[in-house]
Amino acid sequence: MNNAIQINDLHKSFGEVHAVNALSLCVKEGSLFAFLGVNGAGKSTTIKMICGRLQKDSGSILIDGKDPERDPDSVHAILGIVFQNSVLDASLSVYENLRSRAALYGIVGQAFEDRYNELSELLDFKDLKKRTLGKLSGGQKRRIDIARALLHQPKILILDEPTTGLDPQTRHLLWQVIATLQREKNMTVFLTTHYMEEAADADYVVILDSGSVVAQGTPIELKNAYANDRISLYGVCEEQAAELGLPITRIAGGIALSVPDTKAATELILKHPSLFTDYEITKGKMDDVFLTVTGKKPGGEEQ
């Protein structure tokens, strides 16, 4: 696959603060790429440089082979961006907001009507056409924000914490839409999020801390490297579980213990078959990976 985004040895400082330090990464075309880090880790600074809104100190950025500083118009034409906070006009209706934004891309007249109808169907806001943005719920506003980013059918969609504060139903809808666009349009998605279950569905994950990459890989590679598996044993008392020689934790109806990986769990089961009549093994979670790598919880402030 081609690289939709390629960053090499990127640097950006604000005075004595090194916001982005020797950052290198590749985002494959058509992939879901998760870019993780605590607040202040350098994610937003990187996104601003990708979009050409902030000039880098050194290094290189290529968006579909184009430099956002040297060829901003070409880059803007292939990028769609959903910011953490809405950039739409609260006093205008949904229709007026999207019509004015579409005009910036030369999408007017019947072309706009067709695109509006397509997006209102896709994102389920057909009944909001005349409502002013300021009177919409958080989930409704987010749907319109995403529609704005998709007006010009971008090749690359940047989602900066798109589902923060949304109800589960709206989050599910948005991810359904994104999955559809990836499947049908081969759209690349560059995601920042504090919801680790969203990152767990990514094709590739980069974790940033203090402006530098501290871990990267597929979700399963990261889980295997940085998170233990969990075995839940049911119908076993603590005295019996003590035979396993591992620290145990009480859970409803049984006990839980942590093992390095699935191989270790299998060896334990084969060695103590009488204890493993009712059990389950759960892979480590991305939350555990993030905590191990950064020493902080997702969404936590950088210390």
N, C-alpha and C positions, 0 to 999 in steps of 0.2 A: 504493500500500500504506500501511496505517496504521503509526505508529511504536509498536513494542513497548516500546522504551526511549528516552526523550528526556532529555538532560542539557544544561543551559544554565548557563554561567559558574560552574562548580562550583569551590569553594575548600575546602582543608583543610590546616591547618598544625599541626605539633607543635613548639611553641616557635618557634625560629628556622628550622625546616625547613618549607618549603612543599611538602608531599607531593603536593598536587593544586592546579594553578594555572590558573584560568580555563578549565577543561575544558568543551567543548561537543561533543556528538555525538548522532547519531540512529541507532537500530537498527531497520531495517524488519521488520515482522511476517513470520515465515516464513523469514527470511534466516539465513545463516551469517556472523557478524560476528567478525572477528579483532581482538583488542585486544593490541597488541604493545609490548614495551619491555624494557630490561635490568632485572635485579634492582634494586629501589629506585626504579624510574621512577614509581611511583604506581598500578600496576595493582591490587594487592591492597587498597590503601586505597579505591580507587574501588569495587571489588566489595563491600567491607564497607558502604559508604554506600548502594549500590544495594539491598543486602539489608536495610538498616535496622539493621545491627549497629553502625554508627558514625555519629555525628551530624555533619552537614556544618557548615562555618563560614558559608558563604553559597552562593547559587546555587539551582538547582532540579533535582529528579530526579522523573520520572514513569515509572512502570512500568505499562504498559497503561492509562495515564491516571490512575494512583493514586500518591499520595505515600507513600513507605515510612515516613516519620516520623509522618505523620498517620493513616495507615490501614495499619498493619503487618500486620494479620491478612489483609486482602485481598491484599496483595502476597505474603505468604508462601504463600497458597493457589495462586498462579499461577507461583511460582518453584520450580525444582528446582536444587540446587547440588551440584556435585562438587568438593570441595576438594582441594588438593594432597595433603594427608594424610588418611587415613581417619578418620572420626568414629564408626565402629562399635565395638562392644565385642568385644575379642579373645577373651574367655572364653566368649562365647555362640556357639551354632551359627548358620549362615547363616539358617535358618528362624526362629530365635528373634530374631535381630537385625532381620530385616525385619518380623516380626510386631509387635514392640514399636514400631518406627518407624511402621508403618502405622496403629497405634492412635492415634497423635498426630493423624492426619488423619481419624479416625473410620472407618477402613477395618478392619472386624472380621468375624469369622465367615466365612460363605461368600464374601462380597465379597473378603476378604483371600485366601482359598484360590484363588479365580479369578484374582486379580491376581498372586499368587505364581506360579501355574502359567504364566500368560502371560509374565511376565518371565523365568522360568527357561528357558522355551523360546526366547525372543528373544535372551537373553544367554548361552545355553548353559551353565547351571550346575545342571541337573537332578540330577546325581549328587553335588552338594555339600550337599544339604539338611541333613544331620546333622553335617557337619564344622564344627568350631569355627573362627572367623575367624582366630585366631592361627596355625593350622596350614596356612593357604592360601598359595599362591605370590602374588607381586606382581600378576600378571595376573588371577588368580582374585579377589583382594581388590578389584581395580579394577572388575571386572564387578559385584560385589555393591554397591560404592559407587554405581555408576551405577543399579543396580536400586533402591537406596534413594531416589535423587533422582527416579526416575520413578514411584514408587509412586502418587502422587496425580495422575498424568497432567498435569504442569505445562504451561502455554502457553509458558514461557520456560525454557530450560536453560542454566545457567551452568557452564562447564567451565574450571576453573582448572588449567592444565597437566595434563590428564587422562591423557596417554599417556607422561609422562616415565618412563624406565626400563623400559618394557614391551617385550616381544619383538614382532617384526613381525607374527606371526600374531594376537596379541591386539589390537594396534593396528588391524589390518585389520578384525577383527570389530567393534570398537567403532565405527569409522567407518561400517561397513555398517549397524549398528543406528541410528546417528544420522541417516544419509541416509534410511533407511526411515521414521523418525519425522517427519522434515521433509516427506517426500513425502506420507505418509498423514495426518498430523495437523497439518500446517502449523506445526510447532513452531519457535520462534525459538531459535537457538543463539548464545550469547555466549562466545567462546573466547579464553583466553590460552594461548600455547604458545611454546616455544623451537624447535619443529620448523617451519622455514619452508616445507617442502613442504605442511604442513597449512594454513598461512596462504594458500598459493597457490591453494587450492581455495575460499577464502572469497568471498562476494559483495561484501564491503567490508572494508577494512583501515584501522585507525587505529594509528599508531605514536606512542608516548608517550616523552618523555625529560624527566627532571627535573620531572615533574608536568604538562607541557604537551604539546599535540599538535604534532609536528614534521613529520608527513606523513600524508596520508589519501587514499583513493581505491580504485578496484577494483585487483586485482592487476596487470592489464595496464596500467592507467594509471600505477601506481607503477613498474613495470618500464620502461616507456617513458621515464619522467621521470628515473629515478635509476640505471638499470643498463644497461650496454652489451650489445649482442648479441655473440656469439662465432662466428667462422667457423673451421671446422676444414678444412684443405686436406690432401689425401692424394696421395702420389706426386709431390710437389713438393719440390725441394731449397731450402735457405735462399737460395742465390744467385738462384733464380727468384723466390722470394717477395719478395725485396728490391725487385723492380720495383713492388710495390704501395705502397711508401713508408710502411709502417706498422710499428711494433714487433711482433716475432713471438716466439712461444714454442714450443719444441720439444714435441711430443707423440708418442705411439707411432704410428709410420707416417707422420708428417707434421708439419705446423706449425699453430699457432693464432694468430689475430689478433683484436683487439677493434675493433668499429665502433660508432658511436653508436646506430644503429637499423637496421631492415630496409631502409629506403630507401637508406641509405648502402651497405649490403651489395649491394643490387641494382645500384646505380651502379658499384660496383667490379667486379662480375661482367660487366656490359656493356662495361666499358672494357678488361678483361683476360680475354676468353673462353677463351683458350688455357690459362690456369692453372686454370680452374674446370671440370675434367672429372670430378673426384671430390671432393666437398665436402659439408659440412652446415652449416646455420645454426641456432644455438641461441639462443632468447630469453634475456635476462638473468634471473637468478634472484632470488627474494625475499631470499636471504641477502645478495646484492650490494646490494639496495635498503636493507636494514636497516643494513648496514655504512656505506653512503654517508650515510644520514640521521643516524645516531647516532654514527658513528665507533667503534662497538663491535660485537663479534660477538654473535649471539643467545645469551642465557644468561649473558653477561658481567656483571661487577659494574659498577655505576655509579661513575665516577671523579670 
